[in-house]
Amino acid sequence: MVELDPVTADPTDLRRLYGYFPSGVTAVCALSGEVPVGMAASAFTAVSIDPPLVSVCVQNSSTTWPKLRRLHRLGVSVLAQHQHRECRTLAMKEGDRFAGIDWVATPGGAIVVSEATAWLECSLYSELVAGDHAIALLEVHAFRIDLERSPLVFHESRFRKLANIVEGAPR
């Protein structure tokens, strides 16, 4: 039998639990007029094939999401394992989030980060209130994958790389 700990008012242990699940790291970006707007998001997942939907979870306290959510097209870049600096820059609370980041805008105004492992051009499909976050469902309109690059992984508050596990090999 496994004994489980109750959730308490102190979020420290729950935050540690959530961080124990490895996740990919994405950049959600777009042009607002001529100005690039973007943020890093690790709570990203595929949702549906028909219609093509992905989700991103965004803190209610975000000052960037209200700017992004009203734009016509959003770029989602699945960051590659060498892009931990880009992730940290896009996650900054203050300053130029695009300093030193090579990016390209699509004709629809989505921004994708160069050298990522995958890119999606999306629009906001719907949004759900979920406690201290919003779950943004994004409809995918176009995408590209670079099979030569591996994704950046975030686990236990650190960036990691994927490793191949050979079937039958000792662990």
Secondary structure, 3 states (H helix, E strand, C coil): CCCCCCCCCCCHHHHHHHHHCCEECEEEEEEECCEEEEEEECCEEEEECCCCEEEEEEECCCCCHHHHCCCCCEEEEECECCCHHHHHHHCCCCCCCCCCCCEEECCCCEEEECCCCEEEEEEEEEEEEECCEEEEEEEEEEEEECCCCCECEEECCEEECCCCCCCCCCC
